[in-house]
């Protein structure tokens, strides 16, 4: 399959491109910079120059492909206004990609987050939130999945709060950045709240499986660790960086603070059974041992 990938040089995207190429697919990848283009070429992908805002280029990439994996998201989201802009760009990009595939029967796999469900781990059948700081993402994903009725084999891989690789990435990575900046390995609340996690290479396998065989209109959970206590994550960060481990205000983590404070474990039992996905990478707490002091 010739696959158009956006966001192919991020933590997830790099692993997805490698996974696709290693399993007989070819890749056309969007590159916004010379650095990204060089990295993608070195990995073995064909490059399409452009940005997530360039909707005509996105449509061109989708038109040239047998399937699409949509991962691109702006890295500029450090305040609420920037986050809103990033979500609006993501919505426009997904809408353009989906519209290009209508009536074709071709697959598109997009990314979202596992939902929060009070009192239990979230499952694949739980709805995505459509309000709150990232509610627009939930609405956009739902719209893409609804294209199943218009001849698009759309699916969504829901990612946990931390997608990690060599101690970097996701919410845990933001905790590391905050610890370096403030001199404290901090956590909001009492730290008992749990976050799910997955290694990037395991997540990449699930994206490939969804591309190849997921039924139209379905959602899947890329969850390897059902829920690590945030204070346990902070404890490893503090030990590796030789910093004190303390509770801090949730505002320390910017617009993601309210999400950081939530207990949000998630299950992938259905995903493993239905798609045969079996994560084999290191757990988050194991991988955080790679943090350099």
Secondary structure, 3 states (H helix, E strand, C coil): CEEEEECCCCHHHHHHHHHHHHCCCEEEEEECCHHHHHHHHHHCCEEEECCCCCHHHHHHHHHCCCEEEECCCCCCCCCHHHHHHHHHHHHHHHHHHHHHHCCCCCEEEEEEECCCCCCCCECCCCCCCCCCCCHHHHHHHHHHHHHHHHCCEEEEEEECCEEEECCECHHHHHHHHHHHHHCEEEECCCCCCEEEEEEHHHHHHHHHHHHHHCCCCEEEEECCEEEEEHHHHHHHHHHHHCCEEEECCHHHHHHHHHHHCCCECECCHHHHHHHCCCCCCCCHHHHHHHCCC
